[in-house]
Amino acid sequence: MERYFLGPAPSDENCAQLGGDDYEERAKAEGRQYIAAIRIVCGDPPDGARLRMVSQPHDFGLYWEVVVEFDPTDRAACEYAAWCDAQAPTNWAAAGLDPPEVGRGR
């Protein structure tokens, strides 16, 4: 499987900061909401592709990000991944969603 990293949240939105209070809880909530937003804007993944969150080690802990994984031998999966990479919403409103409320206002 190949993967494109789409970011932790829409690019024009503030997102949880690694090392901040409740980072993991907030990052996961934002990632789940971002996946929902991508599905609204780009559609559901075809066979051979999927949207999911992945973690990667960083000096300050695990960093969470949304990826689209796809089978590079499957044309529909490749096209979907490229579409998500180019068209993922840049803000919550583009998908008709509000930011997740987890950890906010504390």
N, C-alpha and C positions, 0 to 999 in steps of 0.2 A: 504494500500500500504506500502511496505517496501522500503527502499532506501539504496543505497551504495553511499557514497561520493567519487567522482573521482578526486577532486581537482579543483583549479581555472583555471589551464592551464596544459599542459604537464609537468610532474615532473622534467624533465631535463632542462626546460626553465625558464628564469626569468619571473616574472609576476608582475602585478601592486601591489603596497604595500599599504595596508590600512593606511589611514592618509596622503598618498602622493598626489601630485597635480593630479587632474583629475582622482582620484581613481575609482569612480563609472563608468565613461565613459570608461576608459581603462579596468576595470574588466569585464564589460558587453561585450565589444568587444572581449576580450580574451575568455570569456566563450562561446560566439556564435561560435567563430572560433574553440574552443576545441570540441564543440558538432559536428561541421562539420568534424573535424579530426577523432573523434570517429566513426562517421557514415561511413567514408571512410574505416577505418581499421576494424571495427566490424560489419558493415552493419546497416541497418535500424532496429529499434526496432519492434518486433512482437506485435500483440495485447496483451495487458496486461503489456506492458513495455513502458517507455518513458524516453527520455533524456531531462533535463531542468536545468535551473539555479535556485538556491534558495539563499535567503539571511538569515543571522543569525546575531543577535545583538552581538556586541563586545564592549569593553571599548572605542574604537576609532571610532565607527560607525558601519554600516552594512557591513558585510563581504560576498562576493559573491562566490559561488562555484557551480560546475557542479555535478549533481547527476543522477543516473539511478534509476528510481522508477519502481517497479514491483509488480505484484500480486503474493504473495507467494504461492497461490494455483494453479498457472498456470506454468506448467513445462517449456514450451518454454520461458516464461517471466523470470523465475528464471535462466535458462541456459544462456539467453542473458545477464542478469545482471552480472552473474558470469564471463562470457566471457569479458564483458566490464571492469570489475574490474581487471581481469588478463591481458588483452591485449590492453587496451587503450594506444595510442601512447605516448611515453615518450618525444618526441620532435616533432616540427612542420614538419620537413623533413620526418619523418616516414609516414606521411599522404600526402606528396607531397605539403605541404602548407607553406607559409611564415607567420611569426607572423603578427597579425593585426597592422596597422599603426596608429590607433587612439591614439592621445595624445603623440606620440613619437616625439622626437626632439624638444620639446618645452622648 
